[in-house]
């Protein structure tokens, strides 16, 4: 028998495709709450039907009013209330940030249940470096804004993870090929579903495949990190040292250039003394 829940807001991750991925704890919470806040009552209704659960569903999406948020938090102050998204973990490119923030400001208990996330599933499938990654949500739909984001994030030493739609995939791959040449990319789609696939290669290779086989379904687009920047040559190093020596002592100049280039500080100090 499920234990009664304390009042508060419960963040519940739901399956991203395969309904079998609902956790025992998540199912238990959904059975025990007084209401479930969700993006689309039809989508969440199917999950509740799968679990054999009938609960009050309250629509809470990006367009939810302050009154709806106040209503849910008023309820959560006295009873357990769940927040779910259509698929995956709430707040990850889904509504909920303001609800959670306001709950914490009001002293309402917030509990988060770990579970499925398309970004993490794609990262584990793609075979790209996973020790560091940056999740950046959806790329902008307009070309200029899309390129600005890629330019901003291009130097980050981490795998970039984006959500993308099928109609915009070709444009995004073209922009990546131009703005971040030489990067390996991966496209993971229909994750945990019957037609799940994950393809890796250059942006041009992936674009050619999907030009011949138009994609469908939910997509995660990953971009591998940049390679190591080449070490500056002797002339560049001297220029950096001279600029630093204009305002710093040789030891300080050597330390600053070492931080920015990764070169040996002792060797830089010796060269700084020669230049001075």
C-alpha positions as CSV (number, residue, x, y, z in Angstrom):
1,X,0.0,0.0,0.0
2,X,1.4,3.4,-0.9
3,X,2.4,5.7,2.0
4,X,0.6,9.0,2.4
5,X,2.5,11.9,1.0
6,X,3.4,15.1,2.9
7,X,2.0,18.4,1.4
8,X,4.3,20.0,-1.2
9,X,5.2,20.1,-4.8
10,X,6.5,16.9,-6.4
11,X,8.5,17.1,-9.6
12,X,7.9,13.8,-11.4
13,X,9.8,12.7,-14.5
14,X,7.7,10.7,-17.0
15,X,8.7,8.4,-19.9
16,X,10.0,10.0,-23.1
17,X,8.5,7.3,-25.2
18,X,8.4,3.8,-23.7
19,X,5.7,3.8,-20.9
20,X,7.6,1.0,-19.2
21,X,10.2,3.6,-18.1
22,X,8.0,5.1,-15.5
23,X,9.6,4.4,-12.1
24,X,7.9,2.7,-9.2
25,X,8.4,5.8,-7.1
26,X,6.9,8.1,-9.8
27,X,3.9,5.8,-10.2
28,X,3.4,5.8,-6.4
29,X,3.5,9.6,-6.2
30,X,1.1,10.0,-9.0
31,X,-1.3,7.7,-7.3
32,X,-1.0,9.6,-4.0
33,X,-1.2,13.3,-5.0
34,X,-4.3,15.4,-4.9
35,X,-3.7,16.9,-8.3
36,X,-1.3,16.7,-11.3
37,X,-0.1,19.9,-13.1
38,X,0.6,19.0,-16.7
39,X,1.3,20.6,-20.1
40,X,-1.4,18.7,-21.9
41,X,-4.2,16.9,-20.1
42,X,-4.7,14.5,-23.0
43,X,-1.1,13.4,-23.0
44,X,-0.9,13.0,-19.2
45,X,-4.3,11.4,-19.2
46,X,-2.9,8.5,-21.4
47,X,-0.1,7.9,-18.9
48,X,-2.6,8.0,-16.0
49,X,-4.8,5.5,-17.8
50,X,-1.8,3.3,-18.4
51,X,-1.1,3.4,-14.6
52,X,-4.8,2.8,-13.8
53,X,-4.9,6.1,-11.9
54,X,-7.6,8.8,-11.8
55,X,-6.4,12.1,-10.5
56,X,-7.4,15.7,-11.0
57,X,-5.4,17.2,-13.9
58,X,-4.6,20.9,-14.1
59,X,-3.2,22.4,-17.3
60,X,0.1,24.2,-16.6
61,X,2.1,25.2,-19.6
62,X,4.2,28.2,-20.8
63,X,1.0,30.3,-21.1
64,X,-0.3,29.5,-17.6
65,X,-1.5,32.5,-15.7
66,X,-0.4,33.8,-12.3
67,X,-3.8,32.7,-11.0
68,X,-3.2,29.1,-12.1
69,X,0.2,29.1,-10.4
70,X,-1.3,30.6,-7.2
71,X,-4.0,28.0,-7.3
72,X,-1.6,25.1,-7.6
73,X,0.7,26.5,-4.8
74,X,-2.2,27.1,-2.6
75,X,-3.2,23.5,-2.9
76,X,0.5,22.3,-2.5
77,X,0.7,24.2,0.8
78,X,-1.9,21.8,2.2
79,X,-1.8,18.7,0.0
80,X,0.7,16.9,-2.3
81,X,0.7,18.2,-5.9
82,X,2.7,16.7,-8.8
83,X,4.2,18.5,-11.7
84,X,4.8,16.6,-14.9
85,X,5.7,17.4,-18.5
86,X,4.5,15.7,-21.6
87,X,7.6,13.6,-21.7
88,X,10.8,13.5,-19.6
89,X,11.9,15.6,-16.7
90,X,10.0,18.8,-16.0
91,X,11.8,22.2,-16.3
92,X,14.3,20.8,-18.9
93,X,13.1,23.0,-21.8
94,X,9.6,22.5,-20.3
95,X,7.4,24.7,-18.0
96,X,7.9,24.7,-14.3
97,X,10.7,27.1,-13.4
98,X,8.4,29.8,-12.0
99,X,6.3,27.3,-10.2
100,X,9.3,25.8,-8.4
101,X,10.9,29.1,-7.7
102,X,7.7,30.6,-6.2
103,X,7.1,27.4,-4.1
104,X,10.5,27.7,-2.6
105,X,10.0,31.4,-1.9
106,X,6.8,30.6,-0.1
107,X,8.4,27.8,2.0
108,X,6.5,25.0,0.3
109,X,8.4,21.8,0.2
110,X,9.7,20.8,-3.2
111,X,10.7,17.2,-4.0
112,X,12.2,16.1,-7.3
113,X,12.0,12.5,-8.5
114,X,14.8,11.5,-10.9
115,X,13.9,9.9,-14.2
116,X,14.0,10.0,-18.0
117,X,15.6,12.9,-19.9
118,X,16.0,12.9,-23.6
119,X,19.2,15.0,-23.4
120,X,20.9,12.5,-21.1
121,X,19.7,9.4,-23.0
122,X,21.0,10.9,-26.3
123,X,24.3,11.7,-24.7
124,X,24.8,8.1,-23.5
125,X,24.0,6.8,-27.0
126,X,26.0,9.1,-29.2
127,X,29.5,8.1,-28.3
128,X,30.6,11.7,-28.2
129,X,32.7,12.9,-25.1
130,X,30.4,12.9,-22.1
131,X,32.7,14.0,-19.3
132,X,31.6,17.6,-20.0
133,X,28.4,18.6,-21.8
134,X,26.3,21.8,-22.1
135,X,22.6,21.5,-22.6
136,X,21.3,24.5,-24.5
137,X,17.6,23.7,-25.2
138,X,16.2,24.4,-28.6
139,X,18.3,26.2,-31.2
140,X,16.5,29.4,-32.4
141,X,14.3,29.0,-35.5
142,X,15.7,32.1,-37.3
143,X,19.0,31.7,-39.1
144,X,20.7,34.8,-37.7
145,X,19.8,34.0,-34.1
146,X,20.8,30.3,-34.6
147,X,24.2,31.3,-35.9
148,X,24.7,33.7,-33.0
149,X,24.1,30.9,-30.5
150,X,26.5,28.6,-32.3
151,X,29.1,31.3,-32.4
152,X,28.6,32.0,-28.7
153,X,28.9,28.3,-27.7
154,X,31.4,27.2,-30.3
155,X,34.4,27.6,-28.0
156,X,33.0,25.7,-25.1
157,X,35.2,22.7,-24.3
158,X,32.2,20.3,-24.0
159,X,29.7,18.4,-26.1
160,X,26.8,20.7,-27.0
161,X,23.3,19.2,-26.6
162,X,20.3,20.8,-28.3
163,X,16.7,19.8,-28.8
164,X,15.5,20.2,-32.4
165,X,12.4,19.7,-34.6
166,X,12.3,17.6,-37.7
167,X,11.4,20.5,-40.1
168,X,14.4,22.6,-38.8
169,X,17.0,19.9,-38.7
170,X,18.5,20.5,-42.1
171,X,18.9,24.2,-41.5
172,X,20.6,23.5,-38.1
173,X,23.0,21.0,-39.6
174,X,23.9,23.5,-42.4
175,X,24.6,26.2,-39.8
176,X,26.7,23.9,-37.7
177,X,28.7,22.8,-40.8
178,X,29.4,26.5,-41.6
179,X,29.9,27.9,-38.1
180,X,31.6,24.9,-36.4
181,X,33.5,23.2,-39.3
182,X,35.1,19.8,-38.6
183,X,32.9,19.0,-35.6
184,X,31.4,15.5,-35.3
185,X,27.6,15.6,-34.8
186,X,25.0,13.1,-33.7
187,X,21.3,13.0,-34.3
188,X,19.2,10.9,-31.8
189,X,15.5,10.6,-32.4
190,X,12.5,8.6,-31.3
191,X,14.4,7.7,-28.2
192,X,13.1,4.6,-26.3
193,X,10.5,4.0,-29.1
194,X,10.2,1.3,-31.7
195,X,12.1,3.3,-34.4
196,X,14.8,4.7,-32.2
197,X,18.0,5.7,-34.0
198,X,21.2,7.5,-33.4
199,X,23.5,8.6,-36.3
200,X,26.9,10.2,-36.0
201,X,29.1,11.8,-38.6
202,X,29.9,15.2,-40.1
203,X,27.1,17.7,-40.5
204,X,27.2,17.2,-44.2
205,X,27.0,13.4,-43.9
206,X,24.0,13.5,-41.5
207,X,22.3,16.2,-43.7
208,X,22.7,14.0,-46.8
209,X,21.1,11.0,-45.0
210,X,18.1,13.0,-43.8
211,X,17.6,14.7,-47.1
212,X,17.0,11.2,-48.6
213,X,15.2,10.0,-45.5
214,X,13.2,12.8,-44.0
215,X,13.2,12.5,-40.2
216,X,10.2,12.3,-38.0
217,X,9.7,12.5,-34.2
218,X,11.5,14.1,-31.4
219,X,15.2,14.9,-32.0
220,X,18.2,15.6,-29.9
221,X,21.1,17.2,-31.8
222,X,24.6,16.9,-30.4
223,X,27.8,18.6,-31.4
224,X,31.2,17.3,-30.4
225,X,33.7,19.6,-28.6
226,X,36.3,21.6,-30.4
227,X,39.8,20.1,-30.7
228,X,42.7,21.5,-28.8
229,X,43.8,24.9,-30.1
230,X,47.3,24.9,-31.6
231,X,50.0,26.4,-29.3
232,X,51.0,29.9,-30.2
233,X,54.2,30.2,-32.2
234,X,57.3,32.1,-30.9
235,X,56.3,35.4,-32.4
236,X,52.8,35.2,-31.0
237,X,54.2,34.3,-27.6
238,X,56.6,37.2,-27.6
239,X,53.8,39.6,-28.6
240,X,51.7,38.4,-25.6
241,X,54.7,38.8,-23.3
242,X,55.5,42.3,-24.5
243,X,51.9,43.3,-24.0
244,X,51.8,41.9,-20.5
245,X,55.2,43.5,-19.6
246,X,53.8,46.9,-20.4
247,X,51.9,46.8,-17.1
248,X,53.3,43.8,-15.1
249,X,56.5,42.6,-13.6
250,X,58.2,39.7,-15.6
251,X,57.1,37.1,-13.1
252,X,53.5,38.3,-13.3
253,X,53.6,38.6,-17.1
254,X,54.9,35.1,-17.4
255,X,52.1,33.8,-15.1
256,X,49.4,35.6,-17.1
257,X,50.6,34.3,-20.4
258,X,51.0,30.8,-19.0
259,X,47.3,30.9,-17.9
260,X,46.1,31.9,-21.3
261,X,48.3,29.7,-23.4
262,X,49.1,26.7,-21.3
263,X,52.8,27.2,-21.9
264,X,55.4,26.5,-19.2
265,X,55.7,29.5,-16.8
266,X,59.4,29.1,-16.1
267,X,60.2,29.2,-19.8
268,X,58.0,32.2,-20.2
269,X,59.7,34.0,-17.3
270,X,63.1,33.4,-18.8
271,X,61.9,34.8,-22.1
272,X,60.3,37.7,-20.4
273,X,63.6,38.6,-18.8
274,X,65.3,38.5,-22.2
275,X,62.6,40.8,-23.7
276,X,62.8,43.2,-20.8
